[in-house]
Amino acid sequence: MSGPETIGVVGGGAWGTALAQVAASAGHAVTLWAREAEVVAGINDAHENAVFLPGVALSPAIRATQEWSDLADARAILVVTPAQHMRGALANLSAHQAPLILCSKGIEAGTLLPLHEVARQAVPGAPIAVLSGPTFAHEVAAGLPTAVTLAAEDAALAAELAALIAQPTFRPYASTDVIGAEIGGAVKNVLAIACGVVDGAGLGQNARAALIARGFAEMTRFGLARGARAETLAGLSGLGDLVLTCSSTSSRNFSLGRGIGQGTPAASLLENRLTVAEGAHTAPVLREAAAQAGVDMPITQAVCRLLEGAPVAATIDALLSRPLRSEA
């Protein structure tokens, strides 16, 4: 699918800006809604988001705005707001009928709802899809090869939206497993904090590999309990994203965990961040959702304790002292 349709993007952070660049590179005019006036001015005047994605020359086809009404004619809207602000942002789109592609990763606090169910409540008339996978915004914006999952319950809609934004260096794989794509993206952020702690505490590569594997087991248990398909969790939006974010300091969640592992209190690290480390917000919500589902997630529980200020050494010792069991 190609043509001069306008693609909307909600969220002027690094990921929203990178996706705007993807849509522009696919031949579309792009309207990007951003909260920050300086982001809007920078994109429109200098074709750069110097606040969140500095040094990347943006397409002139991207026009930024602070007016929700400017999204009225969008063919589809990519929603890239932090997970806990998703409902509030979507309230401004309540009259829209265009497909919404949710690009954030998390579970809503309080309701324990996945984001596609939040969107259904907030914008009941709009078709809903989810985009998730192993992506760093700066690489996507630079046009480096990337593959993602684009999931919608309607297979035809998933294929249509994938074709809308696809290009040789940005390859969306269509899926109908919406909950699987969402759970992989949410859980991997929490596990990335744990891997960062392992790195920051100097526990070695063996420990990190073991944590990734056992973390994937947690992701799979929780996902299957919530109705996800195993092949989705083993794909781009699950295992693929987990490997990426658990092995690079470019990951905000990994960097947060690394700081905790080096001895800096989590509260101090979170207080000084310009961008959101979604895993810090998702961890307590995931712990509650896992308990509700009767799923054992010891790594998630350990991350929650660290975020609440528990000592790193004691938390790691408690995790390592769990009774031996079969690998499952």
N, C-alpha and C positions, 0 to 999 in steps of 0.2 A: 504494500500500500504506500503510495507516495503522493505528493502534491503540496499545495501551498497552505494546507490547514495550519491553524495556530495551535501549538501545544502549550498548555499552561503548566507552570511549576510553582508550587507553594513552598517557600522556604529558601532563604538566601544564604544558607551556610555553604560549606565546601561541597557537600554531596548534592544539594539542590543545584548549585551552580554548575557542577560537573555534568549533571543530568541535563541541564539546560543546554550545555555545550553539545552533548550527544544528540539531542533533538534538533538543534540547529545544524549540526553536521549531517543529519539525515535529510535535510532539505526543508525543514519547517521554520516558519516564524515562531518565536518563543516569547511568551509573556511570563516573566518571573516576578511573583509577589514576594517581597521581602519586608520584614518588620523594620529594619534599620535604614534610616534615611541616608546614611553615608554609603551603604551598600548600593542602594538604588542610584544615587548620584554617580558613584564610581563606575557602575556597569554602563549607565547611559552616556556618561561623558568621556570616560577613558577606556571603556570596554575591558574592565578588570575589576575583580572583587578583591581589593587589596586587604580587606579585613579578614576574610576566611580562606581565600584561595589566591594568595599573592603570586605575582610573577607569571600568571597564565593569561595569555591574550585571548579574550573571548570574542565569539562571533558577533558581528554587527547585527545579526538577525535576532539577538537576544535584547529584549526591551524590559527593563525592570520597572516596577510600580509598587505603590503602597495602597492602591485602590482595588478592592475586591471585585468591583464591577468590571474591571478590565479583563477579567477571566471569563466573562459571560459567553464569548463566542468560541471558547477553546474546544477543539476536537476531542481532547482527552486532557486530564490534569494529573500530573505527578505530584503527590503529596509527600513532602520531605521535612516535616516538622518533628521535633522530638516526640517520642511515643506518649509521654504523659501530657503533652499539649495537643495531641491529635484531635481529641473531641472538640476542644475550643476552636481550633482552626477550622474544622469541618463545619462548625455551626455557621460560618460565613458562606458556605457553599450549599446550604440546605435546599435551595431552589434549583440546583443544577441537575441536569439529566445526563451530562457527559460522563463517560467512564472515568473512574478515579483509580489511579495506580498508586498504591500505598508503598512507599519506599523507606519507611522507618522500621525499626526493629525493637520490639518490646511487647509487654503485656500491660494493660491498663490497671493501675493501682485501684484498690477498692472493689471494682467489679470483677477483676481477674479475667477480663475479656481479651481475646486476641483482637488485633487492630481491625481486621476486616469486619468483625461484629460491631465494634465501635462505629465504624463507618456506616454500616447498615442502619444503625439507630440514628446517626446524625444526618445522613443524607439518604433517606429511604428510597428515593427514585433513581439513584445512580447505580449503574453496573460497577462492581468492585473487582479489582485485581491487585495482586501483590508482586512486587519486584524485590528479589533478594539474591545474594550470592557473594562470592569473594571479590570485594572491590575496595580499593583505596581511591578516594576522590581525585587526588592529584594525578594518578596514573590514567584514570578514565578521561579526565579533562585533557591530558596530553595525547590522547588517542592511542594508548598502548593496548594491546589485545586483552579483551575481557569477555568472560562468559557469565551469564546470570540465569536465574530461573524467573520466569514470568508466569504466575499462576492465577487462574480464574476458574470458578466452578463450571463455567460454560467453556468448553474446549474451543469453540469457534471464536469466542471473544479473546481468549488467551492467544490464539494464533494471530488474530487480527492486530492486537496491540503489540505483540512481538514484532510483527512486520512493520508496524508504524515507526518504531524507533531503532530497528536493526540497521547495522552497517557492518562492513567487513571487520572492523576492530571492536565492535560491540555486539555480541551474539546472544540474544535472549532465547532460552529453551522453554517452550510452552509446556505447561503442566496444568492439571485440574486439582492438584492437591494443595489447596490454599493454606490449610492449617499446618501442613508439613513444612511449607516454605516459611511460614511465620515462626513456627517453633524453633526451627534451626537457627534463624537469624537472631531470635531473642536469647536463646540459651548460650550460643557461642560467645556472646558479649560477656556473660558472667564467667565462663570458663577462661576467656582471654585474660581477665583480671587475675585468676588463679595462676595462669602460666607466667604472667608478669611477676607475680610474687616469687615463684620458683626461680626466675631469672635474677630478680633483685636480691634474693637471699643467697644466691650463689650455690644452688642445689644441683646444678649440672644438667646436661642434655638428657641423660637417662631419665631423670625425674620428670623433665618436661614432656618427653615422649610418652611416659607412663600416664601422666596427667591428661594428655590429649586423648589417649586411648580410653581411659576410664571416664573422662568427661564425655566422650562420644557415647559411651554406654549409658550415662545418665541422660543425655539428650534423647537417645533412642527409647529408653524406658518411659520417659515423660511424654515424648511425642506419640508413641503407640497408645499410651493411656488416653491421650486426647484425640485420637482418631487419625493421626498422621500415617502415611505410608512409609515403610522402611526404606524403600528405594529413594524416596525424596530426601530423607534424613541422611542417606549415604551419598547424596548428590551435591550439586553446586551450593545450594542454599543451606546445607547442613554441614557435612564433613568438609566440603571445599572451603566454606567460609570459616569454619573452625580452624583449619590448618593455617590459613592466611593470618587471622587475627591473633593466633597463639604463637606466632613466630616472627613478629616484626615490631620494632619500636614505632613504626608508622601508625600502629593501632592505638587509638586513644585509651582503650580499655587495658591493653597490655602495658602501656606506659604508666597508667594509674597503678596497676598491680606491682609494677617494677619499683615504683616509688615507695609503696607500702612495704615491699620486701626489703628495701634498703633502710627502712626504719622511720620514714616520714609518716605521721598520722594521716589516715585517710581524709579526715575532715579538712586538714590543711591543704592537701592536694586538690580536693574538690573545690575548695573555696577560691583557689587561684586560677581556675581553668576558664579560658574564654569559650571553649567548645564543650559539648556535653559528652561524657563517657556513659553511654546508655546502660552499660552493665551495672553501674552503681545504683541506678534506679530500678533496674529489672530484678536484681538479686533478691531483695526482700519479697517482691511480688511473686517471683518464681518459687521461693521457699514456701510461701503460703499456698500457691496453686498446687505444688507438688504434695504438700500435706493433705490438701483437700482430695487429691486424686489417689492418695495412698502410695505414692512413689518415693522411693528412697533416693535422695540426691545429696550425699555427704559433701561433695566438693562445693556445691552451691551453698550448703549450710556453713561451710568453713569460710567462704568468701563473705557471707553475711556477717559472721562474727568479726572478721578483719575490718570490714567497713564500719562496724560498731565500736571499733577500738581495741579488740582483743589483741594480745601480744602475738607477734608472728611466730616465734619459736614454739610457744605452747600450742598454738592452733595447728601448726604442722605436725607436732608430736602427736596430738590427738587424732589427726587424720591417719598418720602412719601406724597408730596403735590399735586401729580397728581390728576386730577378729578376722582371721583368715577365712576365705570363702572361695567357692568355685568362680571361675571367670564367666560371667553372664551379664 
